[in-house]
Amino acid sequence: MASRARTTGGRTPGGPGRRRPEEAAMTTLQTGTKLTYEEYLETPETMVRCEVVDGEVIVAGPSLYHQTISGNINEPVRAFVRRNRLGRVFYAPVDVIVRRDPLRVRQPDLLFVSNERASILGERIEGGPDLVVEIIPTSNTRAEIESRLADYASLNVRECWLVYPQLHAVEVLRLEGGEWHRAYIRGAGESVESAVLPGLELQITEIFEDA
């Protein structure tokens, strides 16, 4: 989860003056205009990080600090999953479609999809990953975090890591009965384990190394 810039605007789809998909995509990503599912499908692949919340595009700008932490988590998780042939690991920007109308698309910093859930993988991810990781910037409000967690719960995501750079801490949440429950929160000198990936262990110092 990167810090985000919201802007407002609008455009009318259809008609003889309709822009080419690539032009519409650039305008949408730059202005935060409303986006339907059909327009979203026409948007060409891009490395610009953005999410869609009830049709409104929100452009994200991760810092180097953010990217360093993301890489520190991605590398050992990906290696563990590959070594044990457990599924697939993806990192942002990759779209997870929460719902089509009104369109809601999330981009977790990292996610794991087990072999058992491989059917959700397509051109985009439409369904719940087993694990998502969100790096929480100080600019995010609690309401924004709760909204994101509610989306993941609706997709039946099994486990969520909330990474707090300012605290050098990681909070692990697990979904039980459709609700999130804190498993634990770990800080300096401790490690993070996953119920979704038994045997995986990441040291907190390694997660925040060089950050």
Secondary structure, 3 states (H helix, E strand, C coil): CCCEECCCCCCCCCCCCCCCHHHHHHHHHHHCCECCHHHHHHCCCCCCCEEEECCEEEEECCCHHHHHHHHHHHHHHHHHHHHHCCEEEEECCCCEEEEECCEEEECCCEEEEEHHHHHHECCCECCCCCEEEEECCCCCCHHHHHHHHHHHHHCCCCEEEEEECCCCEEEEEEEECCEEEEEEEECCCCEEECCCCCCCEEEHHHHCCCC
